[in-house]
Amino acid sequence: MSPRSPSVNEELRRRSRERLLQATVELVGERGYEATTLGDIADRAGAARGLVSYYFPGKRQLLQSAVHRLMHRTLEAALEREPIPEDGTDSTGGAEGAERLARAIDAILGLARDEPLLMRTHMAGILQAEGFVQCPEQQRLAELLRDTVVRYGSDDVDRDYPLLRALLMGAVFALLIPGAPMPLATLRAELFQRYGLDWALGVPPSGAPPDADGGGAERLGRAP
């Protein structure tokens, strides 16, 4: 049998890494972080235990990469789900940019709603000393959010992308506070008001939108 080509080996490594990331999301979502071992993850992925250490320095880094993968895949699916309206669209944003931003907000808030244990564990890890893990999954998530800010029409992406990221993280944290979570609809209304988004954009929750404070917050990259 002839040896495998470098491209085949690279594809096999990619698939192994993907299986480990998916197994991590599944197990931590089911059992929690402390009850999930690296051996459990390897077994679920059908991989050797040593392969986990080959790709990731530790369980916390593996979890962050796994959740960032879930986030960017969820965001990609939300942005590509249906054709984005073309009327009113131009190079500075318009209808397309507003729709994309609405979908991005709904995708991230929806993950916090649908995967509370996983996302709560992820947020707790970020607040520890390691902070963000710089990995391909985190970089892909950042690319998607930056592109959303660009298409929305920001005139200062280096300012507005970190602000959007911080606002989304704050909203996720508020949704997941044990014993005192804020309603998703309320947080969505505040974010939509800030960015001048119509409630009907994206995937609005059922029911009428809650009343938002009419304080006139500055929209991202644009005048109030």
N, C-alpha and C positions, 0 to 999 in steps of 0.2 A: 504494500500500500504506500503510495507516495505521500510525503508530508503535506500537511495542510498549508495553504498559502497564507501570507500575512493578513490578507483581507478577511479570510475565513476565520482565522484566530481572533481578529479584532471583533468580528461580529459575534462570535461565541462569548467573548469577554463582556461585550455590551449586553447580551441577553442574560448572562449570569448576574451582572450588576442590577439589571432591571428586575429580575426575579427576587433578589434580596430586598430591593426597595419596596416592591409590592408586598412581600411577606411582612415587612416591618409595619407598613400601614395597617394591614389586616390584623396582625397580632396585638399591636399596641391599642388599636381601636377596640378590640374585643376584650383584652385582659388588663390593659394599663401598662405603664412603662416598667414599673418595678417587677411585675409578674412575668415580664417577657425577657427571656435570656437570648444571648447571641446564638446559642445552640438551638433554641426554639426557632429562631428566624432562619438559620441554615437548614433545619429540617423541613420547615414549611416551603422553603425555596428549592428544596432538592439539591442543596449544595454542600460541599465539605465545610466544616467549621472554620478551617484555616482560610477559606476564601473570603470570609467576612472581614477578617483582619487584614487581608491583602488589599481590599478596596477601601476600608474605613478604619480610622485610628481608634474608634470606640463606639459604644452604643448611642451616645448622645449625638455624635456627628452623623451616624447612620440614620437616626430618626429625623434630624433636620433635613438631610438630603431627601429622605423619603417623603416628608410632608411638603417640601418645596416642589418635588416632582408632582405630587397630587394636586398642589395648587396651580402649577403652570398648565397641567393637563386639563384641569377643570376650567381654567380661564380660556385656554385655547378652544375648548369645546363650546364655551359660551359665546365666544366671538365669532365662531364659524357656523353656529347652529342654523341660522336662517340668513337669507340675503339682507344686508343692511340697507335701509332706505336711501335712495339716491337724491330725492328732491331736496334742494337747499344745500347740497354738499359742495364744498369748495376746498381749496388747498389750505385754508385756515381753520377748518373744522366743520361747522355747520351741522346738519342733521346726522351725518355719519359719525362725526366725532362725539356728539352727545349720546348717540345710541351705544357706541363702543364703551364710553365711560360708564353709562348706566349698567351695561352688561358686566363690566369688570367689578363694579361695586356689588352687584347681586351675586356674582359668582363667589366672591370671597366671603360675604356675609352668609351665603347659603352653605358654604363648607362649615362655618362655625355652628350653624344650626343643625346640620346633618351629622357632623362628626365632633360632638362636643368634647369627648374624652381625649381624642387624638389632638385636636387643636389646643385644648387647655394644656396638655403635656408639652406641646410644641412651644407655646408661648412661655411656659415656665422655663424651658431650656434656654430660650433666647435671653431671658433676663438673668441667667447665670453668667459666670465669667467668660464663657466661650463666645457669647454673642452670636452673630450670624456666622454660619459656616459658609465659606466661599467655595462653592461647588458648581458643577455645570447646571444642576437643577435650580439653584438659587439665581444663577446668572440668566437662565432662560426666563424665569419669573420676572426678573428685573427688566429684561428686554421687552417683554409684553406690556408691562405697566408703563415703561418709558414711551413706548410706541403709542399707547393709549393717550398719554398726556400730549404727545406731539399732534396726534390726529384731532384731539379736542381743540387745539389751537393755542397752546401755551406759547407765550413769548419769552419764557425763561425756563426751559426744561430742567436745568440743573437745580433750580429752586423748587419747581412745582412737582417734579417726580418724588423727591424725598418727602414733600409735604403730603402728597396723596398716600404714599406708603405709610406714613405715620398716622394719618387719619384712619386708614383701613385697619391698622394694627390696634389703634385705640378703640375702634368700634367692635372688633373681634373680642378684645379684652372685656369690654362692657357687656357683651352678650354672654360671656362665659364666667362671670364672677359668681362663685358658688353662693347660693342663698339670696342674691340680689341682682339677678341679670336684668338688663334693660331689654324692652321688647324690640325685636328686629325691625318692625315697621317704624318705630320712633327713630331709631338710629338711621334707617334708610331715608326717612323724610329729612333729617338734618343734613345728611350728606347730599341728597338731591337738591335741597334748597341752596346749599353752599355753592354748588356748581351750576345752578340754574337749569336743572334737569326736570323735565316733565315726569310726573309720577307714573304715567303709562309706559314710559320707556323701559327697556330691559325686561325683567320678569317680575312685575309687581305682585306683592302678596295679596291674598284675597281681602276684601273689605275696603272701606274708604280710607284714604290716607289720613294719618293723624295730623292735627294742627301743629304746624312748626312755628317756632319763634320768628317773627318777622324782623329780625335784627339787621338784615341787609349785609350779611357777611360777604367779603370780597370773593368773587369767583376766581378760579385758578387762571392766572395769566391774563385776566380781562378786568375791565372796570365793573363795579357793581351794577 
